[in-house]
């Protein structure tokens, strides 16, 4: 059974930090690009960051450049998204995508 399980979301004040995790099971994570997306009600899903299978090539949406770091540990079948200097506009449900499989997401709320 293929499973992607995100965690690490929560309520954080503006300027705060969070690290999201995505644990993958049921297929060979190490061969696939991993992508984090953000879904906000009433808006299109937005690609936030992606990392290739080897972990040596990354992409960030403009709004997250300098504030996010995407990484992966292929030995642990886990990907990460570290976010800092969080803003209210970063609020949303963050979903992990690997090999066209999706997790359920983890909610990030940035509010004072």
N, C-alpha and C positions, 0 to 999 in steps of 0.2 A: 504494500500500500504506500502510495506517495503521500508524504506529508511535509508541509512547510509550516513551521510554527514560529510566529514572531512574538517578541516580548521586549520589555524595557520602556514602553510608553508610560505616560502619566501626566500629571499636572505639574507644570513648572512655571516659575515666574519669568517674565521677560529678562533676557540676559543670562538665563540659566543654560544648563547643558543636560543632554541625555545621550545614552548609548543604546541603540536598538540592536536586537539580535534576531537572526533567522536561522533556525535549526532545520536542516533538511534530512529526510530519510526516504528510503524506498527507491532511489535512483542515484546514479553517480554524479553527485554534486560537482566533483572536481573537473568535469569536462565542460561545464556550462557557465556562460555569463550570468551574473546575478545583478538584478536591478531592483532598486527601491522606488516605489511610487507613492504619491500622496493623493488621497481622495478627500475632497471637501464637499459637503452637501451643496448641490446646485451648481457645481463647477466640474469641468472636465478633469479627469484623472491626469495628474502631472508626473512625468518622470523626474525624479529627484537626483538620482545618482546611479551609476552602473560600474561594474568591474568585470574584467575578462576572467577567463578560467584560471589563468596563471597568476592573476593578481598584479600584473605589471602595467596595466592600462586602465585608466579610470576616466569617467566622465561625470560632470556635475552641471546641473541646471544653473543658469546665471545667478539666480537668487541665493543659491547655497554655496557658491564658490568662496573659499576662505573661511567658511563656517562649518563645513561638513567634511568628514573623512570616511570613505567607504573602504572596507577591508574584508578579508576572508581568511579562514583557517580551513584549508581543504582536509586536513587530517581529522578535524572535528566536525566536518560537514556543516560549518556554521559561517554565516556572513554577518557583518556588522555595519552599522551606520552611526558614527559619532557626530553629534551636532552640538554646536556651542553658539553663544550669543543669540539665543533663540528669540524670535519675535512673535507677536500674536498672529501674523500672517503665516507662520509655520504650522499653525494648528491644523490638524487633519488626521485621517486614519492612514497610517503608513503600512504599505503592503510590500511584501517581498515576492519577486518573480524569478524563477529559475527554470530554464528549459520549458517555458510556456506553462509551467505550473505556478499556482498562486497560493499564498497563505491567506488567512482570514484577516490579518492586519492587527496593528496595535495602535491605540488612540494616543495622540499627542495633543495636549492642550496647553497653550502658552497664554497665561493670564495672570494678572496681579489680583 
